Amino acid sequence: LPVFHLKECSVRRRYSDFEWLHRELERDSKIVVPSLSSTCISSS
């Protein structure tokens, strides 16, 4: 899109953000959502 000047961007998320998203998808989705991993792997 022309409004975005950068070709790439980076966003940092907490594990709790993914837990929230997982709950919302399970609640509102008609598809099976895989469970989240209990460990978090981070790359810098």
ChimeraX commands (.cxc) that place a marker at each C-alpha (Angstrom):
marker #1 position 0.00,0.00,0.00 radius 0.5
marker #1 position 1.32,3.46,-0.82 radius 0.5
marker #1 position 0.64,4.75,2.68 radius 0.5
marker #1 position 3.28,2.41,4.14 radius 0.5
marker #1 position 6.78,3.57,3.33 radius 0.5
marker #1 position 8.66,0.74,5.04 radius 0.5
marker #1 position 8.86,-2.62,3.31 radius 0.5
marker #1 position 9.25,-4.49,6.58 radius 0.5
marker #1 position 8.25,-3.95,10.16 radius 0.5
marker #1 position 8.71,-5.72,13.45 radius 0.5
marker #1 position 6.28,-6.16,16.32 radius 0.5
marker #1 position 6.97,-7.57,19.75 radius 0.5
marker #1 position 4.20,-9.55,21.43 radius 0.5
marker #1 position 3.86,-11.09,24.85 radius 0.5
marker #1 position 2.80,-14.71,25.26 radius 0.5
marker #1 position -0.37,-13.45,26.94 radius 0.5
marker #1 position -1.30,-11.69,23.67 radius 0.5
marker #1 position -1.28,-15.06,21.92 radius 0.5
marker #1 position -3.24,-16.65,24.76 radius 0.5
marker #1 position -5.91,-13.98,24.32 radius 0.5
marker #1 position -5.97,-14.48,20.54 radius 0.5
marker #1 position -6.21,-18.24,21.00 radius 0.5
marker #1 position -9.21,-17.90,23.34 radius 0.5
marker #1 position -10.95,-15.52,20.93 radius 0.5
marker #1 position -10.40,-17.82,17.96 radius 0.5
marker #1 position -11.68,-20.83,19.88 radius 0.5
marker #1 position -14.73,-18.94,21.03 radius 0.5
marker #1 position -15.69,-17.35,17.69 radius 0.5
marker #1 position -14.32,-19.77,15.14 radius 0.5
marker #1 position -15.83,-22.85,13.60 radius 0.5
marker #1 position -12.39,-24.30,12.91 radius 0.5
marker #1 position -10.19,-26.30,15.25 radius 0.5
marker #1 position -7.46,-24.11,16.72 radius 0.5
marker #1 position -4.26,-25.95,17.68 radius 0.5
marker #1 position -3.18,-25.58,21.28 radius 0.5
marker #1 position -0.42,-23.16,22.20 radius 0.5
marker #1 position 2.99,-24.40,23.14 radius 0.5
marker #1 position 3.78,-24.18,26.84 radius 0.5
marker #1 position 7.25,-22.85,26.11 radius 0.5
marker #1 position 8.09,-19.67,24.34 radius 0.5
marker #1 position 10.92,-19.46,21.83 radius 0.5
marker #1 position 12.22,-16.01,21.10 radius 0.5
marker #1 position 14.57,-14.77,18.42 radius 0.5
marker #1 position 16.36,-11.45,18.44 radius 0.5
marker link #1:1,2 radius 0.2
marker link #1:2,3 radius 0.2
marker link #1:3,4 radius 0.2
marker link #1:4,5 radius 0.2
marker link #1:5,6 radius 0.2
marker link #1:6,7 radius 0.2
marker link #1:7,8 radius 0.2
marker link #1:8,9 radius 0.2
marker link #1:9,10 radius 0.2
marker link #1:10,11 radius 0.2
marker link #1:11,12 radius 0.2
marker link #1:12,13 radius 0.2
marker link #1:13,14 radius 0.2
marker link #1:14,15 radius 0.2
marker link #1:15,16 radius 0.2
marker link #1:16,17 radius 0.2
marker link #1:17,18 radius 0.2
marker link #1:18,19 radius 0.2
marker link #1:19,20 radius 0.2
marker link #1:20,21 radius 0.2
marker link #1:21,22 radius 0.2
marker link #1:22,23 radius 0.2
marker link #1:23,24 radius 0.2
marker link #1:24,25 radius 0.2
marker link #1:25,26 radius 0.2
marker link #1:26,27 radius 0.2
marker link #1:27,28 radius 0.2
marker link #1:28,29 radius 0.2
marker link #1:29,30 radius 0.2
marker link #1:30,31 radius 0.2
marker link #1:31,32 radius 0.2
marker link #1:32,33 radius 0.2
marker link #1:33,34 radius 0.2
marker link #1:34,35 radius 0.2
marker link #1:35,36 radius 0.2
marker link #1:36,37 radius 0.2
marker link #1:37,38 radius 0.2
marker link #1:38,39 radius 0.2
marker link #1:39,40 radius 0.2
marker link #1:40,41 radius 0.2
marker link #1:41,42 radius 0.2
marker link #1:42,43 radius 0.2
marker link #1:43,44 radius 0.2
view
